[in-house]
Structure formats: C-alpha cells, structure tokens
Amino acid sequence: IPHVDCTSDTETLRVLYNATNGSGWVLSAGWLSDTAPCPFAGEVPEGVFTLLGGLYSVWDFVLCNRTAIIELMLHSNSLRGTIPSEIATLSSLQKLQLSTNELSGTIPSELASLQELQMLSVHSNFLNGTIPMELAHATQLQSLSLGNSLSGTIPISLTTLPDLSYLDVSANSLSGILPTEFSRLSSLVTLSVHSNSISGTIHS
C-alpha cells in the first residue's frame, strides 16, 4: 500500500495538541502516536475507519483523503488554550470545527491562507479580539460560525466571499452598521447577527 509523507502535518497537529491542553481532551487517540495521521495514498487497509467518498481516519477527529488532511472536527472535546497559527500550514484543509470548547485568545489571521477552507466554526468558546478581515482571502469559504466575545465591526471584506451561504456572528460584542453589501451575495442563505450592538438591515 503506497504511503504519504505527511511529516509536516504531523508536527502541526502536535503543535495544536500542545497548545490546547491535549492531555485534557475527551478523546485523543492517535495524537501522540508514531503513526502518521494520513499514511495511506492508495486503498485504505481493512480495519481503518472510513467514510463514504474514501475519507479515512487513524487519529481521533482527523479526516484524510488519499493525499492530505482535509477535516479537523474537534468540537466539544474540551480544548483549552489558544488556536495556533500553524494550522494554516495544513494547505488542503477544508473544514475546521473547533466550536464548544474553552479556547481563548484571538482567531489567527493566518487561517486566511487556507485556500481550500470551506467551513470555519469556532463558536461557543472564549475568543476575543476582532474578526480578521483577512478571512476574505479564503475564497472557498461557505460557512463561518464565530459567536464568542469578539469586538469591533463585521468586516466588509466578508461580503466578497462568493460562495458564503452561512454566516453566524451572533452573541458577540460587535458594533457598527451591518454592511449592506451582504444583499449582493446570491449564495447567502443564513445571516445571524443577534445579541450584538449592530444596526441596519439588508434587503434580499
């Protein structure tokens, strides 16, 4: 069975583990093992957890295709600490789910370099700071869920995301005026801004 060299991805995940108190996670099988997170380039061996579409996992909450990590689904797993900017080196990442944990600090602007990222969910943590305007550079984003203790305004740059269908910035400490440019996003289905100090409306 062909194998993938994912040494750098392994190091990135170990940085994430250490930055978020991995020893206190609810589930963390594989995260400090010598087995690479995405070792199989060809057919996945029998006994390895697989999903429809050929995705597989040998580490808890890490999903791989045949070449790279594409999903980190670590919601509700007692992560405590900060989100390391090194996650941005996982260049094939499509989904980053870190919601309902105890994360603090800010949302790293470096995540904007993830050109395959479709979903970013960090709601229900203790994150502060502002919404990084640079997230608009992650042009594949379809879903953003950011409810925490964020301040500042909703970056107008988010209205340039062509495939954005879900934006939830509720339950923050945001202020200012809701950018009317959101009305031009034909893909936008859900926009939730309640429990902030935001004024203004948009028209469909």
Disulfide bonds with the S-S distance in Angstrom:
Cys38-Cys64 1.83
